[in-house]
Amino acid sequence: MSMQQVPAHKYRAFPMVDIPDRTWPSKTIDKAPVWSSSDLRDGNQSLIEPMDADKKMKFFKTLVDVGLKEIEVAFPSASQTDYDFVRELIENNHIPDDVYIQVLTQAREELIRRTFESLRGAKKAIVHFYVAVSPSFRRIVFKQDKESIIQTAVNSAKLFNELAAQQPETEWVFEFSPETFSMAELPFSVEICNAVLDVWKPTPEKKVILNLPATVESSMPNVYADQIEWFCRHVNHRDSVLVSVHCHNDRGTGIAATELGLLAGADRVEGCLFGNGERTGNVDIVTLALNMYTQGVDPKLDFSDIDAVRKVVEECNQIAVHPRHPYVGDLVHTAFSGSHQDAIRKGFAAQTEDIYWEVPYLPIDPSDIGRSYDAVIRVNSQSGKGGITYLLEQEYGISLPRRMQIEFSQVVQKETDRLGLEMTAKQIHSLLDTEYLQANQPFQLVKHRLQEENDVSTVDLEVNVGGKVEHWQGSGKGPLEAVVSALPVKVEIMDYNEHAIGAGSTANAAAYIEIRMEGQRPLHGIGINENITTASFHALFSAVNRAMQIANGKAA
């Protein structure tokens, strides 16, 4: 089966909105919207392996740390796991006083009751229900007419009023989504929303949220903006409504649709960090926020340590952020072209604190999001004849992780500058050995003993410290966590990679670890041994020693 030669026989263009006096094209975004993270609900339900309670809590705390005040935490009527997570947040006081937790429910009485039950004792809560409104859903999925769909929404809205009144200690915010809004008739979307508003009776002091999702992105983003502007003009009680957008990315233009939706009158954005979500994902809050930041608008979110945020998201979602992802990808600030490198160097030389940022090829100052200049503008991993990484892989079977490629390229650059010559594979490997594999001061790991029982690892380390042998003990959920707990200095593991070198009985294992000590940039270490656990321990000590040398004023 092949693609249709005449796709118009199978697909039809999305209709335009009749709004000749549209105003959004001449507007600009000059303030941050209300942000709502859907990572723990919409994002979580899209994962092959949904987050457990520990991961959800870690993610929740990260969302709080970056400044999100509205966090959709669960679909409590859908599973006991989600219900229990909501109770854990409330009963053990994990929710800051200025943060609203948000939950979602279908428009069914027993599910709505279960949802309100899960929120008992919450200080601030957003309760969100939805009803699909597009013709295809009415005809194919529900087999109901418009009047029946409206009655379902009205009945649910009335039940919201009743159940909220039974818990007056909670500050309630109600939210309604005409799901599939982007594919529905605009008059019907307004009609059903107005019916819900008639029940809720919002005021400017007690607003409700009307969320207008691009459940499936079906049109160019300008059409979505027209839909938002038309809706804002016709919905009742506009001064008492927060119009929210929730864009998916089926056409790859979710960010553009959201930005144009804000121009068209939206007040609020629902999305996920780095764009996780069903199918092609939810809109990416990080990119949206940093887009505003680069236009001189404070997004009211803190991504000054973007790599730490990414680390948590990757661990919890078990999905890697693409190396070309805007702002945060490993390669987005690295110049591979010599002419690009030259322009960037000249841009930095001309840049001063009292002028606008104008460094060529860099739309944002990497230091604003916690990226170091050295890792950004210096020689990349493919520089030189054949490339540093290529030579190490071909000659020695060493495959450096991407961020370590960037770090090690700085070491090679310094050496080529000193020598004024091209370096051979043997010279590069010797430099790698000196810089990483022989980094055994001030702590030299002599030997170790590892015990693992009931998912707990315990280590006894014999360490040479300035000629004196010491024994360090530690325990944790895994061998590396146990070693970290045994160290006399506090470190955080940012990344870990491993692979075999060679094959068969003579094969070695290579381990690469990235750590961060307080007040320092992340640094890498390497360990090579026939045993992968031993290799990982040596990699950790290599990284710690390099960090200690910097802390003690020695070049690493």
LUMVO-901952 format. One line per 4 residues: number of its first residue (from 0); their letters; for each residue x, z, y of C-alpha. Coordinates in nm, 2 decimals. Layout:
residues N
NUM) a) X/Z/Y ~ ...
This chain:
residues 556
0) msmq) 0.00/0.00/0.00 ~ 0.14/-0.09/0.34 ~ 0.05/-0.03/0.70 ~ -0.24/-0.22/0.84
4) qvpa) -0.14/-0.55/0.99 ~ -0.42/-0.51/1.24 ~ -0.45/-0.14/1.30 ~ -0.75/-0.18/1.53
8) hkyr) -0.95/-0.25/1.21 ~ -0.89/0.10/1.10 ~ -0.81/0.31/1.41 ~ -0.96/0.31/1.75
12) afpm) -0.82/0.40/2.09 ~ -0.92/0.74/2.23 ~ -1.16/0.69/2.51 ~ -1.06/0.76/2.87
16) vdip) -1.23/1.03/3.08 ~ -1.44/0.90/3.37 ~ -1.28/1.10/3.65 ~ -1.16/0.85/3.92
20) drtw) -1.09/1.13/4.18 ~ -0.86/1.33/3.95 ~ -0.63/1.56/4.14 ~ -0.38/1.68/3.89
24) pskt) -0.13/1.39/3.93 ~ -0.04/1.50/4.28 ~ 0.00/1.87/4.19 ~ 0.31/2.07/4.08
28) idka) 0.37/2.37/3.86 ~ 0.47/2.64/4.10 ~ 0.40/2.96/3.90 ~ 0.42/3.08/3.54
32) pvws) 0.10/3.07/3.34 ~ -0.03/3.36/3.13 ~ 0.17/3.33/2.81 ~ 0.03/3.41/2.47
36) ssdl) 0.24/3.39/2.15 ~ 0.07/3.27/1.83 ~ 0.39/3.31/1.62 ~ 0.25/3.59/1.40
40) rdgn) -0.08/3.42/1.33 ~ -0.09/3.04/1.38 ~ 0.29/3.01/1.32 ~ 0.28/3.25/1.03
44) qsli) 0.00/3.07/0.85 ~ 0.19/2.75/0.86 ~ 0.49/2.89/0.67 ~ 0.57/2.80/0.31
48) epmd) 0.64/3.17/0.26 ~ 0.45/3.38/0.51 ~ 0.63/3.67/0.67 ~ 0.62/4.01/0.51
52) adkk) 0.54/4.33/0.72 ~ 0.91/4.39/0.80 ~ 0.96/4.04/0.93 ~ 0.64/4.05/1.13
56) mkff) 0.74/4.37/1.29 ~ 1.09/4.24/1.38 ~ 0.93/3.93/1.53 ~ 0.68/4.13/1.72
60) ktlv) 0.95/4.34/1.88 ~ 1.14/4.03/1.98 ~ 0.83/3.89/2.14 ~ 0.79/4.21/2.34
64) dvgl) 1.16/4.20/2.44 ~ 1.14/3.85/2.59 ~ 0.84/3.96/2.80 ~ 0.53/3.84/2.63
68) keie) 0.23/4.05/2.73 ~ -0.03/3.88/2.50 ~ 0.06/3.85/2.14 ~ -0.16/3.72/1.87
72) vafp) -0.07/3.94/1.58 ~ -0.30/3.85/1.29 ~ -0.62/3.72/1.14 ~ -0.72/4.06/1.01
76) sasq) -1.04/3.94/0.83 ~ -0.85/3.68/0.63 ~ -0.62/3.91/0.43 ~ -0.55/4.27/0.36
80) tdyd) -0.19/4.21/0.47 ~ -0.29/4.10/0.82 ~ -0.54/4.39/0.84 ~ -0.28/4.64/0.75
84) fvre) -0.03/4.50/1.00 ~ -0.28/4.55/1.28 ~ -0.33/4.91/1.17 ~ 0.04/4.97/1.15
88) lien) 0.09/4.85/1.51 ~ -0.19/5.07/1.64 ~ -0.15/5.39/1.43 ~ 0.23/5.41/1.47
92) nhip) 0.23/5.32/1.85 ~ 0.44/5.00/1.83 ~ 0.24/4.84/2.11 ~ 0.37/4.89/2.47
96) ddvy) 0.10/5.00/2.71 ~ 0.11/4.67/2.91 ~ 0.08/4.45/2.60 ~ -0.24/4.31/2.46
100) iqvl) -0.26/4.24/2.09 ~ -0.47/3.94/2.00 ~ -0.66/3.87/1.68 ~ -0.86/3.58/1.56
104) tqar) -1.18/3.56/1.36 ~ -1.43/3.29/1.25 ~ -1.78/3.30/1.38 ~ -1.92/3.49/1.09
108) eeli) -2.08/3.84/1.11 ~ -1.90/4.01/0.83 ~ -1.56/3.88/0.95 ~ -1.63/3.98/1.31
112) rrtf) -1.72/4.33/1.20 ~ -1.40/4.35/0.99 ~ -1.20/4.23/1.29 ~ -1.33/4.49/1.53
116) eslr) -1.28/4.76/1.26 ~ -0.91/4.66/1.24 ~ -0.87/4.72/1.61 ~ -1.01/5.08/1.62
120) gakk) -0.79/5.29/1.85 ~ -0.62/5.00/2.02 ~ -0.55/5.05/2.39 ~ -0.58/4.68/2.49
124) aivh) -0.70/4.40/2.26 ~ -0.80/4.03/2.29 ~ -1.06/3.93/2.03 ~ -1.09/3.56/1.98
128) fyva) -1.35/3.36/1.79 ~ -1.38/2.99/1.75 ~ -1.64/2.72/1.65 ~ -1.54/2.36/1.59
132) vsps) -1.73/2.12/1.82 ~ -1.62/1.77/1.76 ~ -1.86/1.51/1.61 ~ -1.65/1.47/1.29
136) frri) -1.66/1.84/1.22 ~ -2.03/1.86/1.30 ~ -2.11/1.57/1.07 ~ -1.86/1.60/0.79
140) vfkq) -1.76/1.96/0.77 ~ -2.06/2.17/0.88 ~ -2.35/1.91/0.85 ~ -2.51/2.08/1.15
144) dkes) -2.65/1.96/1.48 ~ -2.54/2.07/1.83 ~ -2.82/2.33/1.86 ~ -2.71/2.50/1.54
148) iiqt) -2.35/2.51/1.65 ~ -2.44/2.66/1.98 ~ -2.66/2.92/1.82 ~ -2.37/3.02/1.59
152) avns) -2.15/3.07/1.90 ~ -2.42/3.27/2.09 ~ -2.49/3.50/1.79 ~ -2.12/3.57/1.76
156) aklf) -2.08/3.64/2.13 ~ -2.37/3.89/2.12 ~ -2.21/4.07/1.82 ~ -1.88/4.09/2.03
160) nela) -2.08/4.28/2.30 ~ -2.24/4.51/2.05 ~ -1.92/4.60/1.86 ~ -1.70/4.64/2.17
164) aqqp) -1.96/4.89/2.32 ~ -1.91/5.10/2.01 ~ -1.53/5.14/2.10 ~ -1.53/5.21/2.47
168) etew) -1.18/5.36/2.46 ~ -1.03/5.01/2.42 ~ -0.98/4.76/2.70 ~ -1.14/4.45/2.56
172) vfef) -1.08/4.09/2.65 ~ -1.30/3.83/2.48 ~ -1.18/3.48/2.40 ~ -1.37/3.18/2.27
176) spet) -1.24/2.84/2.15 ~ -1.44/2.53/2.11 ~ -1.21/2.42/1.83 ~ -1.13/2.05/1.82
180) fsma) -1.20/2.04/2.20 ~ -0.96/1.75/2.24 ~ -1.18/1.53/2.01 ~ -1.52/1.64/2.13
184) elpf) -1.76/1.52/2.40 ~ -1.68/1.70/2.72 ~ -2.05/1.78/2.81 ~ -2.10/1.95/2.48
188) svei) -1.78/2.16/2.51 ~ -1.90/2.27/2.85 ~ -2.25/2.34/2.72 ~ -2.14/2.56/2.43
192) cnav) -1.89/2.75/2.66 ~ -2.16/2.81/2.92 ~ -2.39/2.95/2.65 ~ -2.12/3.20/2.54
196) ldvw) -2.06/3.29/2.91 ~ -2.43/3.36/2.95 ~ -2.39/3.62/2.69 ~ -2.06/3.77/2.80
200) kptp) -2.14/3.77/3.17 ~ -1.78/3.77/3.30 ~ -1.68/3.87/3.65 ~ -1.37/3.80/3.86
204) ekkv) -1.26/4.16/3.78 ~ -1.33/4.13/3.40 ~ -1.25/3.77/3.30 ~ -1.29/3.61/2.97
208) ilnl) -1.07/3.34/2.81 ~ -1.20/3.00/2.72 ~ -0.93/2.83/2.51 ~ -0.94/2.45/2.50
212) patv) -0.73/2.35/2.20 ~ -0.58/2.02/2.12 ~ -0.64/2.12/1.76 ~ -0.52/1.77/1.66
216) essm) -0.34/1.59/1.93 ~ -0.54/1.27/1.96 ~ -0.46/1.11/2.29 ~ -0.19/1.05/2.55
220) pnvy) -0.13/1.37/2.75 ~ -0.28/1.23/3.07 ~ -0.62/1.21/2.89 ~ -0.59/1.57/2.78
224) adqi) -0.52/1.66/3.15 ~ -0.83/1.47/3.25 ~ -1.03/1.67/2.99 ~ -0.90/2.00/3.13
228) ewfc) -0.98/1.90/3.49 ~ -1.33/1.77/3.40 ~ -1.40/2.10/3.21 ~ -1.28/2.32/3.50
232) rhvn) -1.50/2.13/3.74 ~ -1.82/2.17/3.53 ~ -1.79/2.51/3.35 ~ -1.99/2.80/3.50
236) hrds) -1.83/3.11/3.64 ~ -1.50/2.94/3.69 ~ -1.36/3.23/3.90 ~ -1.43/3.46/3.61
240) vlvs) -1.27/3.25/3.34 ~ -0.91/3.21/3.23 ~ -0.88/2.85/3.10 ~ -0.63/2.85/2.82
244) vhch) -0.46/2.55/2.65 ~ -0.35/2.55/2.29 ~ -0.17/2.22/2.21 ~ -0.05/2.10/1.88
248) ndrg) 0.22/1.83/1.86 ~ 0.07/1.56/1.63 ~ 0.17/1.28/1.87 ~ 0.50/1.45/1.97
252) tgia) 0.37/1.52/2.32 ~ 0.25/1.88/2.30 ~ 0.48/2.00/2.58 ~ 0.38/1.71/2.81
256) atel) 0.01/1.77/2.74 ~ 0.05/2.14/2.81 ~ 0.24/2.08/3.14 ~ -0.02/1.83/3.25
260) glla) -0.30/2.07/3.14 ~ -0.15/2.33/3.38 ~ -0.15/2.08/3.66 ~ -0.52/2.01/3.58
264) gadr) -0.62/2.37/3.62 ~ -0.53/2.57/3.31 ~ -0.43/2.93/3.37 ~ -0.29/3.03/3.03
268) vegc) -0.08/2.88/2.74 ~ -0.09/2.97/2.37 ~ 0.21/2.86/2.17 ~ 0.50/2.96/1.95
272) lfgn) 0.87/3.01/2.00 ~ 1.06/2.68/1.92 ~ 0.73/2.51/1.83 ~ 0.65/2.63/1.47
276) gert) 0.29/2.58/1.36 ~ 0.06/2.37/1.15 ~ 0.15/2.01/1.07 ~ 0.39/1.91/1.36
280) gnvd) 0.37/2.25/1.52 ~ 0.23/2.44/1.81 ~ 0.36/2.38/2.16 ~ 0.71/2.53/2.21
284) ivtl) 0.69/2.83/2.46 ~ 1.07/2.84/2.50 ~ 1.10/2.48/2.61 ~ 0.80/2.51/2.84
288) alnm) 0.94/2.82/3.00 ~ 1.29/2.68/3.05 ~ 1.15/2.36/3.18 ~ 0.99/2.57/3.46
292) ytqg) 1.31/2.76/3.51 ~ 1.51/2.44/3.57 ~ 1.25/2.35/3.84 ~ 1.31/2.67/4.03
296) vdpk) 1.00/2.85/3.89 ~ 1.03/3.20/3.73 ~ 0.87/3.17/3.39 ~ 0.84/3.55/3.37
300) ldfs) 1.00/3.54/3.02 ~ 1.36/3.64/2.94 ~ 1.56/3.40/2.74 ~ 1.90/3.51/2.87
304) dida) 2.02/3.57/2.51 ~ 1.86/3.26/2.35 ~ 2.09/3.27/2.04 ~ 1.97/3.63/1.96
308) vrkv) 1.61/3.51/1.99 ~ 1.68/3.21/1.77 ~ 1.84/3.42/1.51 ~ 1.53/3.63/1.47
312) veec) 1.30/3.33/1.46 ~ 1.51/3.15/1.20 ~ 1.53/3.46/0.98 ~ 1.15/3.53/1.00
316) nqia) 1.03/3.17/0.97 ~ 1.30/3.06/0.73 ~ 1.31/2.74/0.93 ~ 1.63/2.63/1.11
320) vhpr) 1.61/2.53/1.47 ~ 1.72/2.16/1.50 ~ 2.07/2.11/1.65 ~ 1.91/1.87/1.90
324) hpyv) 1.63/2.11/2.00 ~ 1.60/2.13/2.38 ~ 1.80/2.41/2.54 ~ 1.88/2.61/2.22
328) gdlv) 2.01/2.35/1.96 ~ 2.37/2.39/1.86 ~ 2.46/2.05/2.00 ~ 2.25/2.01/2.32
332) htaf) 2.53/2.13/2.55 ~ 2.82/1.97/2.37 ~ 2.96/1.64/2.50 ~ 3.09/1.41/2.23
336) sgsh) 3.18/1.13/2.47 ~ 3.51/1.15/2.66 ~ 3.34/1.02/2.97 ~ 3.07/1.28/2.94
340) qdai) 3.33/1.56/2.91 ~ 3.51/1.43/3.22 ~ 3.19/1.43/3.42 ~ 3.10/1.78/3.31
344) rkgf) 3.45/1.91/3.39 ~ 3.43/1.76/3.74 ~ 3.08/1.90/3.79 ~ 3.20/2.25/3.71
348) aaqt) 3.49/2.21/3.95 ~ 3.25/2.12/4.23 ~ 2.99/2.38/4.15 ~ 2.97/2.69/4.36
352) ediy) 2.73/2.98/4.37 ~ 2.57/2.88/4.70 ~ 2.45/2.53/4.60 ~ 2.19/2.40/4.36
356) wevp) 2.29/2.34/4.01 ~ 2.42/1.98/3.98 ~ 2.66/1.96/3.68 ~ 2.62/1.62/3.52
360) ylpi) 2.46/1.61/3.17 ~ 2.37/1.98/3.19 ~ 2.01/2.04/3.31 ~ 2.06/2.41/3.29
364) dpsd) 2.36/2.64/3.34 ~ 2.44/2.74/2.98 ~ 2.54/3.09/3.10 ~ 2.18/3.15/3.21
368) igrs) 2.07/3.15/2.84 ~ 2.38/3.33/2.71 ~ 2.59/3.03/2.61 ~ 2.96/3.04/2.70
372) ydav) 3.12/2.75/2.89 ~ 3.41/2.71/2.64 ~ 3.17/2.64/2.36 ~ 2.98/2.39/2.57
376) irvn) 3.21/2.16/2.76 ~ 3.54/2.16/2.56 ~ 3.64/1.92/2.28 ~ 3.37/1.89/2.01
380) sqsg) 3.41/1.88/1.64 ~ 3.44/1.51/1.62 ~ 3.72/1.47/1.88 ~ 4.06/1.32/1.78
384) kggi) 4.14/1.06/1.52 ~ 3.88/1.11/1.24 ~ 3.76/1.44/1.38 ~ 3.88/1.79/1.31
388) tyll) 3.60/1.86/1.07 ~ 3.64/1.54/0.89 ~ 4.01/1.60/0.82 ~ 3.95/1.96/0.70
392) eqey) 3.67/1.84/0.47 ~ 3.86/1.55/0.33 ~ 4.20/1.72/0.28 ~ 4.10/2.08/0.21
396) gisl) 3.74/2.09/0.11 ~ 3.66/2.32/0.41 ~ 3.33/2.25/0.57 ~ 3.29/2.46/0.89
400) prrm) 2.94/2.55/1.01 ~ 2.84/2.37/1.32 ~ 2.89/2.66/1.57 ~ 3.22/2.73/1.42
404) qief) 3.32/2.37/1.46 ~ 3.27/2.42/1.83 ~ 3.46/2.74/1.84 ~ 3.76/2.61/1.64
408) sqvv) 3.78/2.30/1.84 ~ 3.88/2.52/2.14 ~ 4.17/2.66/1.93 ~ 4.28/2.30/1.84
412) qket) 4.25/2.19/2.20 ~ 4.48/2.46/2.33 ~ 4.74/2.36/2.07 ~ 4.72/1.99/2.14
416) drlg) 4.75/2.06/2.51 ~ 5.06/2.27/2.44 ~ 5.22/2.01/2.21 ~ 5.10/1.70/2.39
420) lemt) 5.06/1.53/2.05 ~ 4.79/1.45/1.80 ~ 4.76/1.70/1.53 ~ 4.77/1.61/1.16
424) akqi) 4.54/1.75/0.90 ~ 4.82/1.98/0.78 ~ 4.88/2.12/1.13 ~ 4.50/2.17/1.18
428) hsll) 4.48/2.36/0.85 ~ 4.78/2.57/0.94 ~ 4.62/2.66/1.27 ~ 4.30/2.75/1.09
432) dtey) 4.49/2.97/0.85 ~ 4.67/3.15/1.13 ~ 4.37/3.20/1.35 ~ 4.12/3.31/1.08
436) lqan) 4.25/3.36/0.73 ~ 4.55/3.57/0.85 ~ 4.35/3.77/1.10 ~ 4.42/4.10/0.93
440) qpfq) 4.49/4.34/1.22 ~ 4.40/4.61/1.30 ~ 4.20/4.63/0.98 ~ 4.34/4.49/0.66
444) lvkh) 4.10/4.49/0.36 ~ 4.31/4.59/0.06 ~ 4.05/4.61/-0.21 ~ 3.69/4.71/-0.25
448) rlqe) 3.44/4.86/-0.51 ~ 3.08/4.74/-0.50 ~ 2.78/4.90/-0.68 ~ 2.43/4.76/-0.67
452) endv) 2.13/4.96/-0.78 ~ 1.76/4.94/-0.69 ~ 1.82/4.68/-0.43 ~ 2.07/4.90/-0.25
456) stvd) 2.44/4.80/-0.23 ~ 2.71/5.06/-0.19 ~ 3.07/4.98/-0.11 ~ 3.40/5.18/-0.11
460) levn) 3.66/5.00/0.09 ~ 4.03/5.05/0.09 ~ 4.16/4.95/0.43 ~ 4.51/4.94/0.58
464) vggk) 4.49/5.07/0.93 ~ 4.83/5.06/1.11 ~ 5.02/5.12/0.78 ~ 4.79/5.40/0.67
468) vehw) 4.54/5.35/0.39 ~ 4.18/5.47/0.46 ~ 3.86/5.47/0.25 ~ 3.54/5.36/0.41
472) qgsg) 3.20/5.39/0.25 ~ 2.87/5.23/0.34 ~ 2.54/5.12/0.19 ~ 2.27/4.87/0.28
476) kgpl) 2.02/4.62/0.14 ~ 2.30/4.38/0.05 ~ 2.68/4.38/0.02 ~ 2.74/4.25/0.37
480) eavv) 2.50/4.50/0.52 ~ 2.68/4.78/0.33 ~ 3.02/4.67/0.47 ~ 2.88/4.65/0.82
484) salp) 2.76/5.01/0.79 ~ 3.10/5.12/0.67 ~ 3.29/4.97/0.97 ~ 3.41/5.21/1.25
488) vkve) 3.29/4.96/1.51 ~ 2.93/4.83/1.57 ~ 2.88/4.46/1.49 ~ 2.58/4.23/1.44
492) imdy) 2.59/3.95/1.19 ~ 2.46/3.64/1.37 ~ 2.51/3.37/1.09 ~ 2.65/3.34/0.74
496) neha) 2.74/3.03/0.54 ~ 2.92/2.97/0.21 ~ 3.02/2.69/-0.02 ~ 3.24/2.62/-0.32
500) igag) 3.58/2.45/-0.28 ~ 3.66/2.24/-0.58 ~ 3.48/2.26/-0.92 ~ 3.52/2.42/-1.25
504) stan) 3.73/2.73/-1.34 ~ 3.98/2.67/-1.06 ~ 3.71/2.66/-0.78 ~ 3.73/2.89/-0.49
508) aaay) 3.45/3.01/-0.26 ~ 3.46/2.98/0.12 ~ 3.26/3.22/0.33 ~ 3.20/3.18/0.71
512) ieir) 3.05/3.46/0.92 ~ 2.95/3.48/1.28 ~ 2.94/3.83/1.44 ~ 2.89/3.97/1.78
516) megq) 3.04/4.29/1.91 ~ 2.87/4.46/2.21 ~ 2.98/4.30/2.53 ~ 3.15/4.00/2.37
520) rplh) 3.05/3.64/2.28 ~ 2.99/3.56/1.92 ~ 3.30/3.50/1.70 ~ 3.36/3.36/1.36
524) gigi) 3.57/3.47/1.06 ~ 3.66/3.29/0.73 ~ 3.73/3.43/0.38 ~ 3.84/3.23/0.08
528) neni) 3.86/3.38/-0.27 ~ 3.76/3.29/-0.62 ~ 3.48/3.55/-0.59 ~ 3.22/3.48/-0.33
532) ttas) 3.15/3.84/-0.25 ~ 3.51/3.91/-0.19 ~ 3.53/3.60/0.02 ~ 3.24/3.72/0.23
536) fhal) 3.40/4.06/0.29 ~ 3.73/3.89/0.40 ~ 3.53/3.66/0.63 ~ 3.37/3.97/0.79
540) fsav) 3.70/4.14/0.84 ~ 3.85/3.82/0.98 ~ 3.57/3.81/1.24 ~ 3.60/4.18/1.33
544) nram) 3.97/4.16/1.37 ~ 3.95/3.86/1.60 ~ 3.69/4.05/1.81 ~ 3.90/4.36/1.81
548) qian) 4.20/4.16/1.93 ~ 4.00/4.03/2.22 ~ 3.87/4.38/2.30 ~ 4.23/4.50/2.30
552) gkaa) 4.33/4.23/2.54 ~ 4.50/3.99/2.30 ~ 4.41/3.62/2.27 ~ 4.21/3.53/1.97
